[in-house]
Amino acid sequence: MITALGEATAQPFFITRLRDQMLADPTGRRILRDRPRITSKTMSLEYLRTLPADTVGRTYAEWLDREGVTPDTRDQVRYIDDEECAYVMQRYRECHDFYHALTGLPVFVEGEVGLKAFEFANLGLPMTAMSLAAILRLKAAERRRMFQTYLPWALKNGWKARSVINVYWEE
């Protein structure tokens, strides 16, 4: 249901705008041309685990291991008819764990909401903003951390950072 809502709210304007951001960037254009996928079949986690400690690949593999997740947990896009825009949405989903790994945000409500705030500021997808409603479920101390730490960091850095959809993570 969440993925369907994400697809429905991204159309037609937001997913097209994100695709246009990719087309305006040399790396984004290359990603759209090559259409790489992030799965355990296309990326060797065994190899990534052998990379030096401070590399993106090793950080990503260690984060997946620590959190007990794999790159194969993302639903396929079903409700976006435009093939290129559907790929952009799929790319967004498959890159999500890279964002977790790079920010160090874990898979629990505060970490997920903080990351969704970062994604909203950086990518502008409505579903990422709607996810912030989960703040209402937080306990008082968690909510305070969210407003004092996570949200200011996420919004500031999401707005300042280069569009993370244009990073060729596979490289």
Secondary structure, DSSP 8 states (H G I E B T S, - for coil): -HHHHHHHHHTTHHHHHHHHHHHTSHHHHHHHHH----STTTS-HHHHHTS-TTSHHHHHHHHHHHHT--TT------S--SHHHHHHHHHHHHHHHHHHHHHT--SSHHHHHHHHHHHHHHH--HHHHHGGGGGGGS-HHHHHHIIIIIHHHHHHHHHHS--GGG--TT-
